[in-house]
Amino acid sequence: MELRLFDGKAEPYLNNCVLAELEGLSRQNVNAKIALELFRNIKVVDGKGSGDDCILDTCKRHEMCLLSSDKNLLKRATDLNLKTLTLQDGRKIGWQ
């Protein structure tokens, strides 16, 4: 897995903005409910702002790599010189 390319200490984090969005969606969306269940043991970090701005702020402040399949978000992250990963072929994680 590509996360091993980091120093061996890579740890996933979930942004509080994303968590709040998933919680809201989970009332009507089974996929969001499943995501919440999968992410329940992942550490949550605070971000400032809302939506994509919150995610980018968190990555920038904590020097985190962004894993996303959102092309617009990945473009903005790349423009900010953030490291990015994305899903390739719907299965593998790869560098953007």
Secondary structure, 3 states (H helix, E strand, C coil): CHHHHCCCCCCCEEEHHHHHHHHHHCCCCHHHHHHHHHCCCCEEECCCCCHHHHHHHHHHHHCCCEECCCHHHHHHHHHCCCCEEEEECCCEEEEC
